[in-house]
Amino acid sequence: MTAPAARAVEPTMDGRMVVIEAAPLNGDGDGRVAVVLRAATPRETFDLLCRAFALTRRERDVVSAVVAGLDTRAITERLFISRYTVQDHLKSIFDKVGVHSRRELLAAFSATADPADAADEAR
């Protein structure tokens, strides 16, 4: 199978995420299609959640840092922004995600984002 012609990330009945990829079979003129189902990577799931919650690029950077376990001071140093700006971003993120604390934010994202990936993303 070549690069997927169609791709989707969808939740399963048990709450995990699955990637569905489909592409025409090489050299096959009769329209047959190969379909692959695989578990979504943490990054794919994280990306999907960020898009679903309509997070801005900077809000995504802040969420990545929170998921990586950084406190406000470390986030300010990593992202070169003030602590007030971090708090403003967190307030906006909480509103969009529908949570009231970092703990709830982590619950929404931690099962989906590998902290190593999130830390790399925040850089």
Buried (B, 14 or more C-beta within 10 A) or exposed (E): BEEBEEEEBEEEEEEEBBBBBBBBEEEEEEEEEBEEEEEBBBBBBBBBBBEEBEBEEBBBBBBBBBBBEBEBEBBBEBBEBEEEBBEBBBEBBBEBBEBEEBEEBBEBBBEBBBBEBBBEBBE
